[in-house]
Amino acid sequence: MHIPENYLSPATCAVMGAAMIPVWVHAVKKVKEELPSEKIAMVGVGAAFSFLGMMFNVPLVGGTTGHAVGGTLIALLFGPNAACIAVSIALLLQAVLFGDGGVLAFGANCFNMAFVIPYVGYAVYKLVIRASGGEAKAKMGRRILGAAVGSYIGLNAAALCAAIEFGIQPLVAHDASGAALYCPYGLEVAIPAMMIPHLAVAGIVEAVFTVAIYTFVRRTSPDLTYLPGAAADANDLTGKADDVPKKSRIPVFALVAVLIAATPLGLLATGTAWGEWGADEIAEVVTDGSALGYTPAGLENGWELNAPMPDYSLEGMGEVTAYILSAVIGTALLVIIFKLFSLALTGKKRRAI
C-alpha cells in the first residue's frame, strides 16, 4: 500500500500533502490534551508495532504481496490522534531511510494509512462497543470483535483510497497522445487490483495482527489501553490519575524484541506489491493478458531519493541480517523520537507552572 515515488502526479502529491496538514495539527493538539507525558513516550512503542508490522510481507491473491499496518491497533492503545502521528512518523522513516514509499507521495501514504486506517478503524470499533453499553461495560470478547472488524474495515478503506489515487492518474496526467505520465492504470483496473487481495487476505492479516497484539497488551499492561472521556475516569486506565499504579512494561518491550527477531519471515513472500513496480519492470507487467508495453515518462524520468538502506538492505550485508538491523534501527528511532517529544512536553508544562 506504500505508493512509491513518481506514481502520483506532482499536483496529486501536493493536494494530498496539503490535506494532511490540518490533520497533523489537530492530532498533535489532541495528543497533548489526551495523554500524559509518560504515555506519549510509549506511543513510540505503538509506532514500532506499525513499523514492524509493515515489514511482515505476506503473499496476496494475484501474486502480489501486502502487510499489516497497525493503525487501528495504535488507536486502541493510545487513541486515533496518537495513532495518526505514530504511523505518520513510521512512514516518514520508511520513506527517508529505507525507500519504502515515496517522499513526494508521503502525504498520500499518510492520508491512507495514518488518517483513514486509525480514524475509520477506531470509529467502527466504537460502534461495535456501543452495542454493549460503551467502553466501561464492554467485555473482552466484544472488544476483540470490535478490534477485528474495525481493523479489517480500516485497512480496506485505506486500500480503496490508494486505488482511487492510483486510478485517477491517467485522467489527470497524460501526454498529447493520451499515454499516462505516472500510474498507467485507470480506476477500472486499480480498484479491483487493490481491493480483491486486501478484502480476501490483507484485511484478515491486519485483523489478526491487531487482535493478537491488542489482547497481549491488554492482559499484560492494561493501563496502556485508551479510554476517552468519562470511560477513562471510570476505569482509570489512561494514567491520568495520580494514584494509578504503574504496570511493568517488560512484556511489551519483550514482544517488540520478538517481532524484531521474526521480521525476516517477511522476506519469504515473493513478488511485488501492486503499484510498487520499478521503472525498469513496469513495462513488462501483464494486466488482462497483455503487458503494458511502455514506461510512463514521469515514472521513468522522475525524482527519487537515494535511501541509505533501500528495501531494508545494506551492501555487503546478508539479507536477513540487514532486515533485522533495519528493524532495530527503525524501532529505536521511533522510541527515541516519542521519548524526546514527551520530555519536551513535560518541560513546557513545568515552565508553565
C-alpha positions in Angstrom: 0.0 0.0 0.0 3.1 2.2 0.1 2.7 4.4 -3.0 6.2 4.8 -4.5 7.9 7.9 -6.0 6.5 9.1 -9.3 3.3 7.1 -9.4 1.3 10.1 -8.5 1.4 13.5 -10.3 3.0 16.4 -8.5 -0.4 18.1 -8.3 -1.9 15.0 -6.6 1.0 14.8 -4.2 0.6 18.5 -3.3 -3.1 18.1 -2.7 -2.7 15.1 -0.5 0.1 16.7 1.4 -1.9 19.8 2.0 -4.9 17.7 3.1 -2.8 16.1 5.9 -1.5 19.4 7.4 -4.7 20.2 9.3 -5.0 16.6 10.3 -1.5 16.6 11.8 -2.1 19.9 13.6 -5.3 18.6 15.1 -3.8 15.3 16.1 -0.8 16.9 17.9 -3.0 19.3 19.7 -5.4 16.5 20.9 -2.5 14.2 21.9 -1.1 16.9 24.2 -4.6 17.2 25.8 -5.4 13.5 26.0 -2.2 11.7 27.0 0.1 12.2 30.0 3.8 12.6 29.1 4.6 9.1 30.2 2.1 7.6 27.9 3.2 9.8 25.0 6.7 8.3 25.4 5.1 4.8 25.0 3.4 5.9 21.7 6.9 5.2 20.2 6.3 1.5 21.0 3.0 1.7 19.2 4.7 3.2 16.2 7.2 0.4 16.4 4.4 -2.1 16.2 3.2 -0.4 13.0 6.7 -0.2 11.5 7.5 -3.9 12.3 4.0 -5.0 11.1 4.7 -3.4 7.7 7.9 -5.5 7.4 6.0 -8.7 7.5 5.0 -9.1 3.9 2.5 -11.9 3.0 1.5 -13.2 -0.4 -1.8 -11.9 -1.7 -4.2 -13.0 -4.4 -2.8 -12.3 -7.8 0.8 -12.9 -7.0 1.4 -9.6 -5.2 2.3 -9.0 -1.6 0.9 -7.0 1.3 1.3 -6.4 5.0 -0.4 -5.2 8.2 -0.3 -1.5 9.1 -1.5 -1.5 12.7 -3.2 1.9 12.6 -6.3 0.6 14.4 -4.1 -1.2 16.9 -2.4 2.0 17.9 -5.7 3.8 18.1 -7.0 1.2 20.6 -3.9 1.6 22.7 -3.3 5.4 22.6 -6.2 6.9 20.7 -6.7 7.7 17.0 -4.9 11.0 17.2 -1.8 9.5 18.6 -2.1 6.7 16.0 -2.1 9.3 13.2 1.1 10.8 14.5 2.7 7.4 15.2 2.0 5.9 11.7 3.0 9.2 10.0 6.4 9.2 11.6 6.9 5.5 10.9 6.0 6.2 7.2 8.5 9.1 7.2 11.3 6.9 8.4 10.4 4.2 5.9 10.5 6.6 3.0 13.7 8.5 4.0 15.8 5.7 5.4 14.6 2.6 3.5 13.0 3.9 0.3 9.7 2.2 1.2 7.1 4.7 -0.1 7.8 7.9 -1.9 8.9 11.1 -0.2 6.8 13.1 -2.6 3.9 10.7 -2.0 4.3 11.0 1.7 1.1 13.0 2.1 -0.9 10.4 0.2 0.6 7.5 2.1 -0.2 9.3 5.4 -3.7 10.0 4.3 -4.3 6.4 3.5 -2.5 4.7 6.4 -2.1 7.3 9.1 -5.5 9.0 8.7 -8.0 6.6 7.2 -7.0 3.5 9.0 -6.9 4.7 12.6 -9.9 7.0 12.4 -12.1 4.7 10.4 -10.9 1.6 12.3 -11.5 3.2 15.7 -14.9 4.6 14.7 -16.0 1.1 13.7 -14.6 -0.3 16.9 -16.6 2.3 18.9 -19.8 1.3 17.0 -19.3 -2.4 18.0 -18.5 -1.5 21.6 -21.5 0.9 21.8 -23.8 -2.1 21.3 -22.5 -3.5 24.6 -23.2 -0.3 26.6 -20.0 1.5 25.9 -16.3 1.2 26.9 -16.9 0.9 30.7 -19.2 -2.1 30.3 -17.8 -3.9 27.2 -16.4 -7.4 27.9 -13.2 -8.6 26.3 -14.9 -10.7 23.7 -16.8 -7.7 22.4 -13.5 -5.6 22.4 -11.8 -8.3 20.3 -14.7 -8.4 17.9 -14.6 -4.6 17.6 -10.8 -4.6 17.1 -11.1 -7.3 14.4 -13.9 -5.7 12.5 -12.5 -2.1 12.9 -9.0 -3.1 11.7 -10.4 -5.1 8.7 -12.6 -2.2 7.5 -10.0 0.4 8.2 -7.3 -1.3 6.1 -9.7 -1.9 3.2 -10.9 1.7 3.4 -7.3 2.8 3.0 -6.8 0.4 0.2 -9.7 1.9 -1.6 -8.3 5.4 -1.2 -5.0 4.2 -2.6 -6.7 2.6 -5.5 -8.6 5.8 -6.4 -5.4 7.8 -6.1 -3.7 5.4 -8.5 -6.7 5.1 -10.8 -7.2 8.8 -11.4 -3.7 9.4 -12.7 -4.3 8.5 -16.3 -7.1 11.1 -16.2 -5.2 14.0 -14.6 -1.7 13.5 -16.1 -1.2 12.3 -19.6 0.7 13.4 -22.7 -0.7 14.6 -26.0 -1.2 11.0 -27.2 -3.1 10.1 -24.1 -0.4 8.0 -22.6 -0.3 8.2 -18.8 2.7 10.1 -17.3 2.5 8.4 -13.9 0.4 5.4 -12.8 -0.8 4.0 -16.1 -3.8 2.0 -14.7 -7.3 3.6 -14.6 -9.9 3.1 -11.9 -11.3 0.0 -13.7 -8.0 -1.8 -13.1 -6.7 -0.2 -9.9 -9.8 -0.7 -7.8 -10.2 -4.5 -8.3 -6.4 -5.0 -8.3 -6.2 -3.4 -4.9 -9.4 -4.4 -3.3 -9.7 -8.1 -4.2 -6.4 -9.1 -2.4 -7.0 -6.7 0.5 -10.5 -7.9 1.1 -9.5 -11.6 0.7 -6.2 -11.7 2.6 -4.6 -8.4 3.7 -7.6 -7.3 5.8 -7.6 -10.6 7.6 -3.9 -10.3 8.3 -4.5 -6.8 9.7 -7.3 -8.1 11.9 -5.2 -11.0 13.3 -2.2 -8.7 13.9 -4.4 -6.2 15.7 -6.3 -8.6 17.8 -3.2 -10.6 18.8 -1.1 -7.6 20.0 -4.1 -5.7 21.5 -5.1 -8.8 23.5 -1.5 -9.3 24.7 -1.0 -5.6 25.7 -4.4 -5.5 27.4 -3.6 -8.5 29.6 0.0 -7.5 30.4 -0.2 -3.7 30.6 -4.0 -2.8 30.7 -3.1 0.8 31.7 -1.9 1.3 28.1 -5.5 0.9 26.8 -7.0 4.1 25.5 -10.3 5.1 27.0 -11.6 8.6 26.3 -13.5 10.9 28.5 -15.9 9.5 31.1 -14.9 5.9 30.3 -11.3 6.8 31.2 -12.4 8.3 34.5 -14.5 5.2 35.3 -11.8 2.7 34.6 -8.6 4.6 35.5 -6.7 3.0 32.6 -5.2 6.0 30.9 -2.8 7.0 33.6 -4.4 10.4 34.1 -5.0 9.9 37.8 -2.0 10.2 40.2 -2.9 7.1 42.1 -3.0 4.7 39.1 -0.3 2.0 39.7 2.3 1.8 37.0 2.4 -1.5 35.2 5.6 -3.3 34.1 6.5 -2.5 30.5 8.8 -5.5 30.3 6.2 -7.8 28.5 5.5 -5.1 25.9 9.2 -4.5 25.2 9.8 -8.2 25.1 7.0 -8.5 22.4 8.8 -5.8 20.4 12.0 -7.8 20.6 10.3 -10.9 19.4 8.8 -9.1 16.5 12.2 -7.7 15.5 13.7 -11.2 15.6 10.9 -12.6 13.5 10.9 -9.9 10.8 12.9 -12.0 8.3 9.8 -14.0 7.8 8.6 -11.1 5.7 11.3 -12.0 3.2 9.6 -15.3 2.4 6.8 -13.6 0.4 7.9 -13.2 -3.2 6.6 -10.8 -5.8 6.0 -7.0 -5.8 3.1 -5.3 -4.2 0.6 -4.0 -6.8 1.5 -0.4 -7.8 5.1 -0.6 -6.5 6.9 -1.8 -9.6 10.2 -0.1 -10.5 10.6 1.9 -13.7 12.7 -0.9 -15.1 9.9 -3.5 -14.8 6.5 -1.8 -15.2 6.5 -2.1 -19.0 6.5 -5.9 -18.6 3.7 -6.0 -16.1 0.9 -8.1 -17.5 -2.7 -7.0 -17.0 -5.7 -8.7 -18.6 -3.4 -10.9 -20.5 -1.1 -8.3 -22.1 1.9 -6.3 -21.0 1.8 -2.6 -20.5 4.4 -2.1 -23.2 5.8 1.2 -22.2 7.2 3.1 -19.2 5.3 6.3 -18.3 7.6 9.3 -18.8 7.0 10.7 -15.3 7.9 7.4 -13.8 11.0 6.9 -15.9 12.4 10.5 -15.5 11.0 11.4 -12.1 12.9 12.3 -9.0 13.8 9.7 -6.4 15.7 9.8 -3.1 18.7 7.6 -2.7 17.8 5.9 0.6 20.8 4.7 2.8 19.2 1.2 3.2 16.9 0.7 0.2 14.4 -2.1 0.7 15.8 -2.7 4.1 19.1 -3.9 2.7 22.8 -2.9 3.0 25.6 -3.5 0.6 27.9 -6.2 1.8 25.5 -7.5 4.5 23.3 -10.6 4.3 19.7 -10.1 3.5 18.4 -11.5 6.8 21.0 -9.6 8.9 20.2 -6.3 7.1 16.5 -6.8 7.6 16.9 -7.3 11.3 19.2 -4.3 11.5 16.6 -2.2 9.7 14.0 -3.3 12.2 16.3 -2.4 15.1 17.1 1.0 13.7 13.5 1.9 12.9 12.3 0.7 16.3 15.0 2.6 18.2 14.4 5.8 16.3 10.7 5.7 16.9 11.1 5.1 20.6 13.7 7.9 20.9 11.5 10.4 18.9 8.5 9.9 21.1 10.6 9.9 24.2 12.1 13.3 23.2 8.6 14.6 22.4 7.3 13.6 25.9 10.3 15.2 27.6 9.8 18.4 25.6 6.1 18.4 26.6 7.0 17.8 30.2 9.4 20.7 30.2 6.8 23.1 28.8 4.3 22.0 31.5 6.9 22.7 34.2 7.8 26.1 32.8 4.1 26.9 32.7 3.7 26.0 36.3 
